[in-house]
Amino acid sequence: MSEKARLLYASPNGDRWFLVRPAAGGAVVRHHANQPSGGNIEELDVGVFLTRGPLGPEHQELLRLIGTLTETR
């Protein structure tokens, strides 16, 4: 199985957040910082991501996505 990633949010300043399911399983949020900030990539456990810092649009989008899991089709 290969890694799967879904863009959660792209900020106006160029930062991007992805929900990622690595080939080994589980789920993480991968943050790609914009180039002026160094372009670093950081991976956080979903729970850590949701409890870290102020609730930004990237957090809101992940919560919205999680909420869709309970919707009926």
VOKOLGU-834421 format. One record per residue (C-alpha): y, z, x; residue number from 1; residue in one letter. Coordinates in steps of 0.5 Angstrom, whole numbers. Each point is the difference from the previous one (the first is absolute). Layout:
// VOKOLGU-834421
{{Y Z X} NUM 'a'}
...
//
This chain:
// VOKOLGU-834421
{{0 0 0} 1 'm'}
{{7 -2 3} 2 's'}
{{6 4 -1} 3 'e'}
{{4 -1 -6} 4 'k'}
{{8 1 -1} 5 'a'}
{{5 0 -6} 6 'r'}
{{7 0 1} 7 'l'}
{{3 6 -3} 8 'l'}
{{7 -1 1} 9 'y'}
{{5 -3 5} 10 'a'}
{{7 3 1} 11 's'}
{{6 -4 1} 12 'p'}
{{1 2 7} 13 'n'}
{{-7 -3 1} 14 'g'}
{{-5 6 0} 15 'd'}
{{-6 -2 -3} 16 'r'}
{{-6 5 -3} 17 'w'}
{{-7 -2 -2} 18 'f'}
{{-6 3 -3} 19 'l'}
{{-5 -1 5} 20 'v'}
{{-8 0 -1} 21 'r'}
{{-3 0 7} 22 'p'}
{{-7 -3 1} 23 'a'}
{{-2 7 1} 24 'a'}
{{2 2 -7} 25 'g'}
{{5 5 -3} 26 'g'}
{{7 -2 -1} 27 'a'}
{{7 1 4} 28 'v'}
{{7 -2 0} 29 'v'}
{{2 -4 6} 30 'r'}
{{8 0 1} 31 'h'}
{{2 -6 4} 32 'h'}
{{7 2 3} 33 'a'}
{{6 -5 0} 34 'n'}
{{1 -3 7} 35 'q'}
{{7 4 1} 36 'p'}
{{-4 6 -1} 37 's'}
{{-5 -2 5} 38 'g'}
{{-5 -4 -4} 39 'g'}
{{-5 6 0} 40 'n'}
{{-6 0 -4} 41 'i'}
{{-3 7 -3} 42 'e'}
{{-6 1 -4} 43 'e'}
{{0 7 -5} 44 'l'}
{{-5 2 -5} 45 'd'}
{{2 -1 -7} 46 'v'}
{{1 7 -1} 47 'g'}
{{4 2 6} 48 'v'}
{{5 -6 -2} 49 'f'}
{{1 2 -7} 50 'l'}
{{2 7 3} 51 't'}
{{4 -2 6} 52 'r'}
{{8 -1 -1} 53 'g'}
{{4 -1 -6} 54 'p'}
{{-3 -4 -6} 55 'l'}
{{2 -7 2} 56 'g'}
{{-1 -7 -3} 57 'p'}
{{-7 -1 4} 58 'e'}
{{-2 6 -3} 59 'h'}
{{1 -1 -7} 60 'q'}
{{-3 -7 1} 61 'e'}
{{-7 3 2} 62 'l'}
{{1 5 -5} 63 'l'}
{{1 -6 -5} 64 'r'}
{{-6 -3 3} 65 'l'}
{{-5 6 -1} 66 'i'}
{{3 1 -7} 67 'g'}
{{-3 -7 -2} 68 't'}
{{-7 2 2} 69 'l'}
{{0 4 -7} 70 't'}
{{3 -5 -4} 71 'e'}
{{-5 -4 -5} 72 't'}
{{-1 -7 0} 73 'r'}
//
